[in-house]
Amino acid sequence: MFLTNAQNYEYIPLVNEGYVWSYCDVVKVGIDEYDLNYSQLKFNGDTIINDIAYKKLFKHDCTSSGYFYIASMREENKKVYAIYSEKQQ
């Protein structure tokens, strides 16, 4: 069987300082009660770990002021590698 409708796409790297991801977690807290938790993630700055360059990933949970560091990430051959902050593990 051959796929004739397969489409080509342009690969867009995940690790990029130009991106900001926003999302909402919905948490059930009662029978008909829910909490909404909004967050944003963004890369900002570089770091070197074991002689390898990584981008720093920061999170803002929209209920606190500012962003906090959660991981260092890099991308190589369309694979993403992460080293998480000790506070996140």
Buried (B, 14 or more C-beta within 10 A) or exposed (E): EEEEEEEEEEEEEBBEEEEEEEEEEEEEEEEEEEEEEEBBBBBEEEEEEEEEEBBBBBBBEEEEEEBEBBBBBBBEEEEEEEBEBEEEE
